[in-house]
Amino acid sequence: MSESVPERTREVRLRRYLEHDLTDDLFETVEIDLPVGEVVVRQEYLHVAAAFGDLMREGCDLPMPPYRPGSRIGGGAVGTVVRSSSAELPVGELVVSFDGWAEYAAGPAARFTPVGRGMFPSPAYYLGQGPTAFHGMVDVARVGPGDVVFVSGAAGGVGSLAGQIARCRGASRVIGSAGSPAKVRYLVEELGFDAAFDYHDGPVVDRLRELAPDGVSVFFDNVGGEQFEAALAVAAHGARFALCGALASQIDGKDGLPRLDVLTAITRGVELRPFACYHLPEQIAAWFTHFGTWLGEGRFTYPHTVVEGGLDAAPTTLVGLLRGDFTGNVTVRL
């Protein structure tokens, strides 16, 4: 028996562009008429990621649609089809979309991707940042057997997956940086990093020289700033740098513009490969295939936090994420 579908739904919108610190008053929750669509989906989990902060800034140049005042906050969501006129998406189907922060989504069937209910322990697993971590570590950095890998911001949604991907691909040593002793322990004791350090504890370059005396051959950077400079200083010949994020500037704006030692980069043949993109279907499929295999083999831990509280908890969760309150991937359960 199909469930009843309300005539109205709630969504979270951006009030104004983000200029300085992200605060709860930047958002508003409004009630709207449920749009007419070929498919109606009851959202169950919403994705929350650090990149959302950048998308709220006027003039954002990330290669994805920015958020504008008066518009719904976008992002990944997973939910159940509750009304459908599409033979491809029957009622009860679990689907993923980018319809963002709303209790219900409606639109053409092509906007929703069906996913299997039994593949992962929870639907929230579909909203992780695995495609980014996998693409960056495998396709961009080309990690493989014998690599010494450094992941900055390793306790975050991307970094916590990137380090494990490197290990599963045969890296000989995986090192991570994080912002607290608790997160350092988390990386080593729960996620299997070979070593980790708190970047507040003295010069990063000194820690890397200690932990990677023969140099770093792969650097997956989520932070920028001092950590980028330190990684370049200890880079092995032919090192590959996958530049994924710049949390140093996203969070406090104080250390986001690292100095590039051009001579070191040239003499050591370092590849600097920044990347940012909407993921192609084949990239997403590659991640889910490997993710499912590694989970089944017991070689992988999915680091994630599920925040309760429904739609109203989403803005506060994003504020907390950018403050460093969470480890791993973050979702809000509706």
C-alpha positions as CSV (number, residue, x, y, z in Angstrom):
1,M,0.0,0.0,0.0
2,S,1.5,3.4,-1.0
3,E,1.8,6.1,1.6
4,S,0.0,9.4,1.5
5,V,1.9,12.3,-0.1
6,P,1.5,15.8,1.4
7,E,0.5,18.8,-0.7
8,R,3.2,20.9,0.9
9,T,6.8,20.4,1.9
10,R,9.6,22.2,3.6
11,E,13.0,23.3,2.3
12,V,16.1,25.2,3.5
13,R,17.1,28.2,1.5
14,L,20.0,30.6,1.5
15,R,19.1,34.1,2.9
16,R,22.2,36.0,1.6
17,Y,25.6,35.3,0.3
18,L,28.3,34.1,2.7
19,E,30.9,36.8,3.3
20,H,32.6,35.9,6.6
21,D,31.9,33.2,9.1
22,L,29.0,30.8,8.4
23,T,26.2,31.1,11.0
24,D,22.7,29.7,11.3
25,D,21.1,33.0,10.4
26,L,22.3,32.6,6.8
27,F,19.5,30.1,6.3
28,E,15.8,30.0,6.3
29,T,13.3,27.1,6.3
30,V,10.2,27.7,4.3
31,E,7.1,25.7,3.4
32,I,6.2,25.5,-0.2
33,D,3.7,23.7,-2.4
34,L,5.1,20.3,-3.4
35,P,6.1,20.7,-7.1
36,V,4.3,18.6,-9.7
37,G,6.6,15.9,-11.1
38,E,6.7,12.5,-12.8
39,V,8.3,11.2,-9.6
40,V,7.9,12.3,-6.0
41,V,10.5,11.2,-3.4
42,R,10.4,11.3,0.3
43,Q,14.0,12.3,1.3
44,E,15.6,10.2,4.0
45,Y,19.2,11.4,4.3
46,L,20.8,14.7,3.2
47,H,24.5,15.2,2.5
48,V,26.5,17.9,4.2
49,A,30.0,18.8,2.9
50,A,32.6,21.6,3.4
51,A,32.3,22.6,-0.2
52,F,28.8,23.9,0.5
53,G,30.4,26.9,2.2
54,D,32.2,27.9,-1.0
55,L,29.0,27.5,-3.0
56,M,27.3,30.1,-0.8
57,R,29.9,32.8,-1.7
58,E,29.1,35.3,-4.5
59,G,31.3,34.7,-7.4
60,C,32.1,31.1,-6.5
61,D,34.0,29.5,-9.4
62,L,33.7,25.8,-8.4
63,P,32.5,23.7,-11.4
64,M,29.0,23.2,-10.0
65,P,25.9,25.4,-9.7
66,P,26.4,27.9,-6.8
67,Y,23.7,28.7,-4.3
68,R,21.9,31.9,-4.7
69,P,19.9,33.9,-2.1
70,G,16.3,32.7,-2.1
71,S,17.2,29.3,-3.6
72,R,17.3,25.8,-1.9
73,I,20.6,24.5,-0.6
74,G,21.6,21.8,-3.0
75,G,23.6,18.6,-2.5
76,G,23.1,14.9,-2.5
77,A,20.1,13.2,-1.0
78,V,18.8,9.7,-0.9
79,G,15.1,8.7,-0.4
80,T,12.2,6.5,-1.4
81,V,9.8,7.0,-4.4
82,V,6.3,7.6,-3.0
83,R,4.5,8.5,-6.2
84,S,5.4,7.7,-9.7
85,S,4.1,7.7,-13.3
86,S,7.4,6.2,-14.5
87,A,7.8,2.5,-15.3
88,E,11.5,2.8,-14.5
89,L,11.0,4.2,-11.0
90,P,8.2,2.4,-9.2
91,V,6.9,3.3,-5.8
92,G,9.2,2.0,-3.1
93,E,12.4,2.4,-5.2
94,L,15.4,3.8,-3.3
95,V,16.9,6.7,-5.3
96,V,19.8,9.2,-5.1
97,S,19.5,12.8,-6.4
98,F,21.0,16.2,-6.0
99,D,17.8,17.8,-5.0
100,G,19.3,19.0,-1.7
101,W,17.8,20.1,1.6
102,A,14.1,19.4,1.4
103,E,11.7,16.9,2.9
104,Y,10.3,15.9,-0.4
105,A,11.6,16.1,-4.0
106,A,9.7,16.0,-7.2
107,G,10.6,16.1,-10.9
108,P,11.2,14.0,-14.0
109,A,12.4,10.5,-13.5
110,A,15.7,11.2,-15.2
111,R,16.7,13.4,-12.2
112,F,16.7,10.4,-9.8
113,T,19.1,7.4,-9.9
114,P,17.9,4.1,-8.6
115,V,20.2,2.3,-6.2
116,G,20.1,-1.0,-4.5
117,R,18.8,-1.3,-0.9
118,G,20.9,-4.2,0.1
119,M,24.3,-3.1,-1.2
120,F,25.3,-1.1,1.9
121,P,24.3,-1.2,5.6
122,S,22.5,2.1,5.3
123,P,21.2,4.4,2.5
124,A,23.5,7.1,4.0
125,Y,26.5,5.2,2.5
126,Y,25.4,6.4,-0.9
127,L,26.0,10.1,0.1
128,G,29.7,9.8,1.0
129,Q,32.4,11.6,-0.8
130,G,33.9,8.4,-2.1
131,P,33.7,9.3,-5.8
132,T,35.9,12.4,-5.1
133,A,38.4,10.4,-3.0
134,F,38.6,7.6,-5.5
135,H,38.9,9.7,-8.6
136,G,41.6,11.9,-6.9
137,M,43.6,9.1,-5.4
138,V,43.3,6.6,-8.3
139,D,42.9,8.6,-11.5
140,V,44.7,11.8,-10.6
141,A,47.4,10.7,-8.2
142,R,47.7,7.2,-9.7
143,V,48.5,5.7,-6.3
144,G,49.9,2.1,-6.4
145,P,52.2,-0.4,-4.6
146,G,55.1,1.1,-2.8
147,D,53.9,4.7,-2.6
148,V,54.4,6.8,0.5
149,V,51.2,8.8,0.8
150,F,50.4,11.9,2.8
151,V,46.8,13.0,3.1
152,S,46.1,16.4,4.6
153,G,42.8,17.0,6.4
154,A,42.6,13.2,6.7
155,A,39.8,13.0,9.2
156,G,37.4,14.8,6.9
157,G,34.9,13.3,4.5
158,V,37.2,13.0,1.5
159,G,40.5,12.5,3.4
160,S,39.3,9.6,5.6
161,L,38.4,7.7,2.5
162,A,41.4,8.7,0.4
163,G,43.8,7.3,2.9
164,Q,42.1,4.0,3.0
165,I,41.9,3.8,-0.8
166,A,45.6,4.3,-0.9
167,R,46.1,1.5,1.5
168,C,43.8,-0.8,-0.4
169,R,45.7,0.0,-3.6
170,G,49.0,-1.2,-2.1
171,A,50.6,2.0,-0.7
172,S,53.5,1.1,1.6
173,R,52.9,3.9,4.1
174,V,49.9,6.2,4.6
175,I,50.3,9.3,6.7
176,G,47.5,11.7,7.7
177,S,47.2,15.1,9.3
178,A,44.3,16.2,11.5
179,G,43.4,19.0,13.9
180,S,43.2,17.3,17.3
181,P,44.8,14.4,19.2
182,A,41.4,12.6,19.2
183,K,41.3,12.7,15.4
184,V,44.9,11.6,15.1
185,R,44.1,8.5,17.2
186,Y,41.0,7.9,15.1
187,L,43.0,7.8,11.9
188,V,45.5,5.3,13.2
189,E,43.4,3.2,15.5
190,E,40.1,3.0,13.5
191,L,41.0,3.8,9.9
192,G,44.3,2.0,9.6
193,F,46.6,4.9,8.7
194,D,50.2,4.0,9.4
195,A,50.9,7.3,11.1
196,A,49.1,10.6,11.8
197,F,49.9,13.9,13.4
198,D,48.2,17.1,14.7
199,Y,49.2,19.9,12.5
200,H,49.1,22.3,15.4
201,D,52.1,20.5,17.0
202,G,54.9,22.4,15.5
203,P,56.1,22.8,11.9
204,V,54.4,20.4,9.5
205,V,57.6,19.9,7.5
206,D,59.4,18.6,10.6
207,R,56.7,16.0,11.2
208,L,56.7,14.8,7.6
209,R,60.5,14.5,7.6
210,E,60.2,12.4,10.7
211,L,57.4,10.2,9.4
212,A,58.5,10.0,5.7
213,P,62.3,10.1,5.8
214,D,62.6,8.9,2.2
215,G,60.0,11.4,1.0
216,V,56.4,11.5,0.0
217,S,55.5,10.1,-3.5
218,V,51.7,10.9,-3.4
219,F,50.1,13.9,-1.7
220,F,46.4,14.2,-1.5
221,D,45.7,17.8,-0.4
222,N,42.5,18.9,1.2
223,V,44.0,21.9,3.1
224,G,46.6,24.0,1.2
225,G,48.6,26.5,3.1
226,E,51.5,25.3,5.2
227,Q,50.7,21.7,4.6
228,F,51.1,22.0,0.9
229,E,54.4,23.8,1.3
230,A,55.6,21.1,3.7
231,A,54.6,18.3,1.3
232,L,56.5,19.9,-1.5
233,A,59.6,20.3,0.7
234,V,59.7,16.5,1.4
235,A,58.5,15.4,-2.0
236,A,60.2,12.4,-3.6
237,H,61.3,12.6,-7.2
238,G,58.3,12.2,-9.5
239,A,55.8,12.8,-6.7
240,R,52.2,13.3,-7.7
241,F,50.1,15.9,-5.9
242,A,46.3,15.6,-6.2
243,L,45.0,19.0,-5.1
244,C,41.4,18.5,-4.0
245,G,40.6,21.3,-1.4
246,A,41.8,24.4,0.4
247,L,40.3,24.1,3.9
248,A,42.8,26.5,5.3
249,S,41.2,29.3,3.4
250,Q,37.6,27.9,3.7
251,I,37.7,27.9,7.4
252,D,39.8,30.9,8.6
253,G,41.2,32.5,5.5
254,K,44.6,32.8,7.1
255,D,46.7,30.2,5.4
256,G,45.0,29.3,2.2
257,L,47.5,30.7,-0.3
258,P,50.6,28.6,-0.1
259,R,53.9,29.7,-1.6
260,L,55.0,27.5,-4.5
261,D,58.7,26.6,-4.4
262,V,59.0,26.4,-8.2
263,L,62.6,25.3,-8.2
264,T,61.9,22.3,-6.0
265,A,58.9,21.4,-8.1
266,I,61.0,21.5,-11.2
267,T,64.1,19.7,-10.0
268,R,62.1,16.9,-8.4
269,G,59.7,16.5,-11.3
270,V,56.6,17.0,-9.1
271,E,53.3,16.8,-10.8
272,L,50.8,19.3,-9.5
273,R,47.3,18.2,-10.5
274,P,44.4,20.2,-9.2
275,F,40.9,18.7,-9.8
276,A,37.3,19.6,-9.2
277,C,34.4,18.2,-11.2
278,Y,30.9,16.8,-11.4
279,H,31.6,13.1,-11.3
280,L,30.7,11.0,-14.4
281,P,28.5,8.0,-14.0
282,E,31.4,5.7,-14.7
283,Q,33.5,7.4,-11.9
284,I,30.6,6.9,-9.4
285,A,30.1,3.3,-10.5
286,A,33.8,2.6,-10.1
287,W,33.7,3.9,-6.6
288,F,30.7,1.9,-5.5
289,T,32.1,-1.3,-7.0
290,H,35.4,-1.0,-5.2
291,F,33.7,0.3,-2.0
292,G,31.4,-2.6,-1.8
293,T,34.2,-5.1,-2.5
294,W,36.5,-3.6,0.2
295,L,33.7,-3.4,2.7
296,G,32.8,-7.1,2.1
297,E,36.4,-8.1,2.5
298,G,36.7,-6.3,5.8
299,R,39.4,-4.0,4.4
300,F,37.6,-0.8,4.7
301,T,35.8,1.3,7.4
302,Y,33.2,3.8,6.3
303,P,33.8,6.9,8.5
304,H,30.6,8.8,8.8
305,T,28.4,10.7,11.2
306,V,24.6,10.7,11.0
307,V,23.0,13.7,12.7
308,E,19.5,13.4,13.9
309,G,17.0,16.2,14.1
310,G,15.4,16.3,10.7
311,L,15.6,19.1,8.2
312,D,16.0,21.8,10.9
313,A,19.4,20.2,11.9
314,A,21.0,20.7,8.4
315,P,22.2,24.3,8.8
316,T,23.6,23.7,12.3
317,T,25.3,20.6,11.0
318,L,27.1,22.5,8.2
319,V,28.2,25.2,10.7
320,G,29.6,22.5,12.9
321,L,31.3,20.7,10.1
322,L,33.2,23.8,9.0
323,R,34.1,24.3,12.7
324,G,35.7,20.8,12.8
325,D,33.1,19.1,15.0
326,F,32.8,15.9,12.9
327,T,35.0,13.2,11.5
328,G,34.3,11.4,8.2
329,N,31.3,12.0,6.0
330,V,28.3,13.7,7.4
331,T,24.6,13.2,6.7
332,V,21.4,14.4,8.3
333,R,18.6,12.0,8.8
334,L,15.1,13.3,8.1
